[in-house]
Amino acid sequence: MIYIIRTHATQQQIDEMLEPLKTYIKLAVDVERDILAGGGVMHADCEAALLDDGSRQENIWGADWNPSVKQVTFESLINIRPRQNNRSLELLDHALRERVSQITRHLLE
């Protein structure tokens, strides 16, 4: 199940987002709207949910959340964006990484 999280996630939402992968949650984070979509097995599914909700693709970045160690990682196919100067799976811009981390921690921790 993919949830769009706008306010702090409930434990039930977190548990359901963890179901597909067991130890971590795939995320797409909208750094403009301060929301995220989580769950499923592909970042692209989360991205699609945000796009359907009105987000703009250039504001969405892929990450993973591991709740057991409270860690955000920043690798995703949706992060490969040469036109936005990100030519890697990894989100390279440190300011964007910090923003993704802040939003993720605020909504999921």
Secondary structure, 3 states (H helix, E strand, C coil): CCEEECCCCCHHHHHHHHCCCCCCEEEEEECCCCEEEECCCCHHHHHHHHHHCCCCHHHEEEEEEECCCCEEECECHHHCEHHHCECCCECCCHHHHHHHHHHHHHHHC
